């Protein structure tokens, strides 16, 4: 039976799941009579961990004889807790999950929980190898890992303990991977990492993310669209800004790790930017790239947040001109400094998150309206079937519905459409 991978969380996990599937198949897991299910978990919130546990229990009920392996950030940070689950056969760390030998060592049933756990100290990992993949299953765009880990210690975040310290993939490995994916038909590639704007200092030559972006675009001329995943704007270097200004194949969409719009909360989070830094960055980028679209992560109800502080987060949506907002109700993670701070009541946290989402919806509606009448290039994510509209994404990552003939109607293909309106969730289009 085929190895099944269940992926939670970020784009980096999506990329790594492709590597895991290849390594697990190489180890022979696909030959198991009752199959194997590997859960690649996320630890960014306690809700993400809860969802993983729920999915594991459901998988065991539906596949009583299958081997179940748990890995990813939640497994790295809570190995013993997952090992204690009767449904789980083995727990692998974030380093171990990418090695075929880890899957060859799958234990027999009935082992104790210590034998079930193969999780090394992630802080001892010093390098990130380039793992080549040919495709990203079920995806119209491909993801390429350029960096892993994080050297910063934001007070709310458990991820450095799941991913280790920052380490970069050598530039040549990134370029080779992008070339391979483009040769296999991908029109769009997304560069991804845990703290992507920290790319390079651990490599020879004092490299930065901007240099990597320029090199990829130069060395892979057939790549039609290059996109960046989440960045920390305070670390954006001059080459990156120059690429945004001059490289049309670098997509006009940046997702910013803002987290809050209030200076005191940002300090208590141990972020490295202040409110005005974010506003200035957005203004500067908009001057050099007028079609830029900004997304952002913002946490509602961080410990000690007052209503006045929260209002600063509400206002920064307009002040930065944000469009695609990811709103997180604050979720205390055991072992983080923020979990020991005075907490905001849960009902207030949820209410603030709802208000922030409402503000995000208003900003998104204004963005959709502003595109009315324009011509946009869409990367098809889901084809149009039996008269039902397909789904694509603009260069600014805005969702759009379309219809197409058979020649155009292929996931991963780029088509042009005129925007004729929206339905609050997505753009509506017509042929030119």
N, C-alpha and C positions, 0 to 999 in steps of 0.2 A: 504493500500500500504506500501511497505517496506520503511524504512527511508534510504535516500541516503546520504552518506558522501562524500564530495569532499575535498581531502587533498592536501595541498600545503606544500612544504618545507621539513623539516628535518625528520629523523627517529623517533624522539620523537613525532612529530605530528602524524606519522603513528601509533605508539603504542597508543597514546591518542585517535585517531579516533575509535579504537576498543572499548575502554571504553565508549566513547560518544555514539556509536551506541547501546551498551547494555543499557546505562542509558536512552537514548531517547526512546528505545522500551519499557523499564519498565514504562516510563511515559505515554505511550499510543500514541506516535506520529505515530507509524506504523498503527494505526487504523484510521487516518485521511483519508477521502474519496479521497482527491486530493493529498495526500502525503506530505512529508516534505523533504527539501534538506538543509543539514547543510554544510556550508563552513568552513573548519578548515584552517585558513589563515597563511601566513608567512609574516614577516616584515623585513627580512634581507636586502632586497634592495627595492628601489622604484619600480623597474620592477616587483618584486614579488607582490607588492600591486596592481599595474596596472593590472596584469594578473588576480588577484582575482576579481577586479571590473568588468573586461570584462566577466569573467565566470559567475558572478552573473547576469549581464544583459542578457546574453544568456540564462541562466536557466529560468529567468522570461519570456522571449519571448516564450520559448518552453513549459513552465509549468505555464500558467497564474494564475491558482488557487492554486498552491502549496504554503505551508508555507516555507519561506526562512529565515534561521537563519545563522548569521555570527558570528564566534568566532575565536580563535587563536590569534597569536601575533599582527597581523595588527588590529584586532578588539580591542584588549587591548590598543594599543597605539593610535588608531584613531577612537575611538568609535563613536564620534559625526559625523564624516565624513561618516561612513557607515550607521548610523541611518538616515542621511539626504537622503540616496538613496531611492527612491520610491519603488524600487524592494524588499527592505529588511523589514521583519516583526519583527525581534528581533536581538539584538546584545548582545552576552554573553562574559564575560571575560574568561581568561584562568583558573581561579579557578572555576567559575560557570559552565563551559562546562562539567565538570566531575561529576556533581550532577544531579540526575534524577529530583529533585524538580525544577530545573531551567527550564526544558522542560515542566513541568506541568503548569508553569505560562505563557505559550505562550499567548500573548495578542490577542484580537480581531482585525480585520482590522479597520483602521481609527484612531488608537491611535496616540498621538503626539510622537515626537521623544524622549522625556524624558522618557516616559513609555516604549519605545522600548529598552532602554539600561539597561542592568544589568551587570555592570562592576565595581567590587570593586577595592580598592587600592591594587595592587599585592604586593607592598612592605611590607604590613602588614602580608602577609602569612608567617608563620614560619615553617611549616611542610609540607612534601610531603608524602601522604599516598600511600601504595602499593595497586594498583588496579589490581586485578587478571583478566586475559583474558585467554581463551582457545585456541585461534588461532589468526593469523594475516591474514585477508581475502586476498586471491590472492597472498600470499607470500610463497616462498619456505623456507625461514628462518624466525625466529621470532625475534622480538625486545622486550627488557625488559628495562623499565626505572629504573635507579638507582639514578638519581639526577635531580634536576630542578633548574633553576635560575642561577645567576652569581653575584659575589661580585665585579668583576672588572669593570672598566669603560673605555674600549678602546674608543678612541675619535671618531671612525667611526660608533660605534655599538649602535643600538636602542634596542637590544634584552633584556638587563636587565630591561628595562621599560615595556617590554611585559611579562617577565617571573618572575621578582622579584629577591630577593636575593637568594644566594645558599642554598639549603636544600637537604638533602640526604634521600633516602628510607632506612629504617632499613635493615640490612643485612639478617635477617631471612625472611623478605618479599621478597627480591630479590631471595634468594635460593628457597623459596616455589614456586615463579612464574616460575623459570627456570625448576624446577621439573615437574610442571604441564604441561608445554609446551613439555618437553621431553616425558612425559607419553602419550601425545597426538600425538606423532610421529615426532616431529621436531628433526632433526639431528644437526642443527646449530642455535645458539642463539647469537644475537648481543646485548651487553650492550650499553645503550645509555643515554645521558643526554645533558644538555646545556653546562656545563663546567665540564665534567666528572672527570677530574683529581683533581677537588676540592672535591671529594667525602670524606665524613667521619668526618671532624672536629666538626660538629654539633651533632654527635652521641656520646653516651657513649663509652669509650674505646679507644679514639684517633685512630680511624680507618682511613685507606687510601684505594685507589683504588686497590693497589696490594694485600692487605689482602682480599678484597672482591673477586678478581679474583681467588686467591688460594682457598678460601672457597667454591666458586661455583664449581670449578673443583673437589674438595675433596668430597663435599656433594652430587654431582650429577654425579656419575661415568658413567652413561649411556649417558651423553652428549658427542657427538662425536666432535663437533667443537664449540669453544667459540671465538667470535670476538668482538673487541672493535670498537666503532665509533670514531669520532674525539677526539684527545687528545691534551693537551698543554704540550709539551715535557719538559718544564722547571719545571713542577710539577710531573714528573714521579718519583715514590718512589722506594726504594730498593727492596721491595717485588714484585713490578711490573716488574722490570728488571730481578729479579730472576725467575719469572714465564715465562717471554719471553725466558730465557735461557734454562729452564728445562721442561717446560710443552708443549709437542707436540700438545695437544688439544687446546692450545691457538694459534690462527691462526697467521702466520707470515706476518701480514699486519697491518700497522699503518698509519692512516691519521692524518697528523700534521697540527695544526693551526699556520702556519708560518706567513702569511699575507704579508711579504716583506723580501727581502734579503739585505736591506740597514739599517745600524745602525741608521742614523738620522731619517729616516722615521719610524722605529720601535719606537724610542723615541717619535716622534710626534703622533704616534698611541697610546702611553701609553701601549705598550706591555711590558712584563716582561723578555723578552729574547733579546739577540743580535745575530747577524749573526753567530758568532763563536760558540755560544751555540747550535744552530741548527746543525751545521756541526759536532760538537763534539758528540752530542747525536746520530746522524745517524751513525757515525763511531763506537761508543761504542756498539750500538745495533747490528750492522752488525758483530762485532767481536763475540758477544755471540750468535747470531742467523743468520748465514750466508745466509739463504734463505729468510730473511726479505724483504718485498716490502713496499716502502714508497709512500704514497700519500700526497698531501698538498693543502691548500687554499692559494692563492696569489692574492693580489689586485694590479691591474695595474692603474697608474694614480692617486694615492693618492695626495691630496693637497700638493703643494710645491715640488713634485717629479721632479727632473731634469732628463735629459737623462742619466747622469752618475749614479744617484741613481737607475734608472730603470735597467741599465745594471747589477747592483749587484743582482737584482731579477732574471734576465735572467741567471746569472752565478750560482746562488744557486741551480738551477735545477740539474746541473751536480755535483756541490760540495757536495750536500746532496744525490745524486743518486736517485732523485725523479722519479716516474713512472706514477702514476695516479694523474694528476693535475687538480684542479678546479680553473679556472681563472675568477676573477670578475673584470670587468671594474668598477672603483670607482663610487659609486652612493651616492650623498649627501643625508643624512637623516635628515630632519628637527628636530631641537632640540639637535643635537649632536655637540660637539665642532668642529669636522672636517668640518662641513658644513659652519662654519664661517671662515675657513682658506682660504688663497689664492688658488683658484681652477686652476687646469690644464685644458686647452681647451678641449672640448668634443671630437674633431676630433683626438687630440693627445692621449687622454685616449683610444679611440677605437682602434687606430693604435697600441698602446703599448699592449693592450690586445690581438690583433691579432698576434703580434710578439711572445708574451709569449705563446700563444696557439701553434704556430708553433714550438717553442722550446720543448713544452710538447709533441707534436706529434713525434718529433725526438727521445726523450727519451723513449716514449712508444714503438716505432718501434724497438729500440735497445733491450728493455726488451723482446718483443715478439720473436725476433731472438735468444736471449740467451737461451730461453726455448726449442728450436728446438731439438728433439731427446729425451727429458726427458719424464718421466712418471709422470702424474699428477692426483690427486684425484679431481673430479669435483662434486660439489653439483648442481644437476639439477634444473634450474629455469624454463625452458620451455621445454616440452617434444618434441621429434621428431615425426612429423606427416606426413603421406603419403609421405615418402621419403625425406621430408624437414628436415634439420638439427635442432636438439634441441640446447638449450643454457645452459651452466653451468658455474660455477666459480671455479677456482682453490683455493687452500688454501691461495694463495697470492692475491686473488680477481680479477684475470685476467679472462676476458671472453673467453670462448672456445666453439666451435661448435662440435657437436657429432651426431652420429646415434646410435640407440640402439634397442634391441628387446623389446618385450612387458614386459618381467619380470623386466627389468632394467629401462624402460622408464617412470619413475614416478617423478614428481616434488618433491624435497626435499630428494631424494635418492642420495647417494654418489656412484660414479662409477670411475673406473680407465681407463685412456686413455693415449696413446702415442702421443706426439706432433710431427706432421709431417710438420708444416709450419704455416703461418699466412696470413691473407688477409688485413693487416694494422689495422683492427678494432678488430680482435679476433684471437685466436689460432685455428688451424685446427688439428683434431685428428683422430686416427685410433684405432681399438681395439688392445689389447695386443697379 
